[in-house]
Amino acid sequence: MDLEKVRELVEVLENSSLHKLQLKDGENKIILEKGISTPSVIQYQGAPVPSINVPSAPLEQPLTNSAQMSEETEKKEKYTEVVAPLVGIYYEASSPESAPYVTVGSRVKAGDTLCIIEAMKVLNEIKAPVAGEIKAIYAKNGDVLSYDQILIEIGE
């Protein structure tokens, strides 16, 4: 496998939402990973190839102001984040003609359906973990979701 192809694969990985890419070509195997907080190194099994660091997302600036820290802590206490339990496609309603299960400002009870995630042709209903008001919806109908992606915030 030539170095130019490896560079192209690195670029594909950088410009996608993928975190890991594996490719096997005969006896040669290449594994590319990108991390959230530290750069990853390409692992290559086969003929020696120089290692290439894959840049990761930049680190966020730490909070230094105690008021900012207090505000963030308060927000976390008031809101419950609903995250994607699996990779799939986000649907806000049971069918294209139906109204969305929830909108910003809707009141929900624990156990109410918030949305559907389709994975491998299986429709998975995502239920509200707590009762409250929908404060924010981060996914749009038809979005491809990654595992643990924040979908909805429910507040008091």
C-alpha positions in Angstrom: 0.0 0.0 0.0 1.6 3.3 -1.0 1.9 6.3 1.2 -0.3 8.5 -1.0 -3.3 6.1 -0.5 -2.6 6.2 3.3 -2.7 10.0 3.2 -6.0 9.8 1.2 -7.5 7.5 3.9 -6.4 9.9 6.6 -8.1 12.7 4.9 -11.3 10.7 4.5 -11.2 9.9 8.2 -10.6 13.5 9.2 -13.5 14.8 7.1 -16.0 12.2 8.4 -17.8 11.5 11.7 -16.0 8.1 11.8 -13.6 7.5 14.7 -11.9 4.4 13.3 -11.2 3.0 9.9 -9.8 -0.5 9.2 -8.6 -1.7 5.8 -7.2 -5.2 4.9 -5.5 -5.9 1.6 -4.2 -9.4 1.5 -1.6 -9.7 4.3 -1.5 -5.9 4.8 -3.8 -4.4 7.3 -4.1 -0.7 8.2 -6.0 0.8 11.2 -6.7 4.5 11.4 -8.2 6.0 14.6 -8.9 9.5 15.6 -9.5 10.4 19.3 -11.3 13.2 21.0 -8.6 14.5 23.2 -5.3 13.1 22.0 -3.9 12.4 18.5 -3.9 8.7 17.5 -1.1 7.0 15.6 -1.7 5.0 12.5 -1.1 1.3 13.1 0.1 -0.6 10.0 0.9 -4.3 9.9 2.9 -5.4 6.9 5.8 -3.6 5.1 7.2 -0.7 7.1 5.5 2.6 6.5 6.3 5.9 8.3 3.8 6.7 11.0 1.4 9.6 10.5 -0.4 11.4 13.3 -4.1 11.9 12.8 -5.1 15.2 14.3 -8.0 15.1 16.7 -10.5 17.8 17.6 -9.0 20.7 19.4 -9.3 20.7 23.2 -11.9 23.1 24.6 -10.6 26.0 26.7 -11.0 25.2 30.4 -13.5 27.3 32.4 -11.6 29.7 34.6 -14.4 31.9 35.9 -16.2 30.5 38.9 -19.5 32.1 37.7 -19.2 30.1 34.4 -18.5 26.9 36.4 -21.5 27.5 38.6 -23.7 28.2 35.5 -22.5 25.0 33.8 -23.1 22.9 37.0 -26.6 24.5 37.4 -27.5 23.6 33.8 -26.4 20.0 34.3 -28.6 19.8 37.4 -31.6 21.3 35.7 -31.4 19.4 32.4 -31.4 15.7 31.6 -29.6 14.9 28.3 -31.1 12.1 26.2 -28.4 10.5 24.2 -28.5 8.1 21.3 -28.1 4.6 22.7 -27.1 3.2 19.3 -25.9 4.3 15.8 -28.8 4.9 13.4 -31.1 7.3 11.7 -33.1 9.8 13.7 -36.8 10.2 13.1 -39.0 12.7 14.9 -42.3 11.0 14.1 -43.6 7.5 13.4 -44.2 8.4 9.7 -43.5 11.3 7.4 -47.2 12.4 7.6 -47.4 12.2 11.4 -46.7 15.1 13.8 -43.4 14.9 15.7 -43.5 13.1 19.0 -42.1 16.2 20.8 -41.2 19.8 20.0 -39.3 22.4 22.0 -41.7 23.4 24.8 -43.6 20.0 24.9 -44.2 18.5 28.3 -43.4 14.8 28.7 -43.8 12.1 31.3 -41.2 9.5 32.1 -41.6 6.7 29.5 -43.1 8.9 26.8 -41.7 8.3 23.3 -39.4 11.1 22.2 -38.2 9.9 18.8 -37.3 6.8 16.8 -33.8 5.6 15.8 -33.7 3.2 12.9 -30.8 0.7 13.0 -30.5 -2.2 10.6 -34.1 -1.8 9.5 -35.3 -2.0 13.2 -37.2 1.0 14.6 -36.2 1.7 18.2 -38.4 4.0 20.2 -36.4 6.3 22.5 -38.3 7.0 25.7 -38.1 10.0 28.1 -36.0 9.0 31.2 -37.7 11.8 33.3 -40.7 14.0 33.3 -40.3 17.6 32.3 -40.3 20.1 29.4 -38.3 19.7 26.2 -35.7 22.4 26.3 -33.7 21.6 23.2 -33.7 19.2 20.3 -30.3 18.8 18.7 -31.1 16.2 16.0 -33.0 16.8 12.8 -35.3 14.3 11.0 -33.2 12.0 8.9 -29.9 12.7 10.7 -27.4 9.9 11.0 -26.6 9.6 14.6 -23.4 8.4 16.4 -23.4 6.5 19.7 -23.9 8.8 22.7 -24.8 11.8 20.6 -26.9 14.3 22.5 -30.4 14.3 21.0 -32.7 16.1 23.4 -32.5 18.1 26.7 -35.4 17.7 29.2 -35.7 20.4 31.9 -37.9 21.0 34.9 
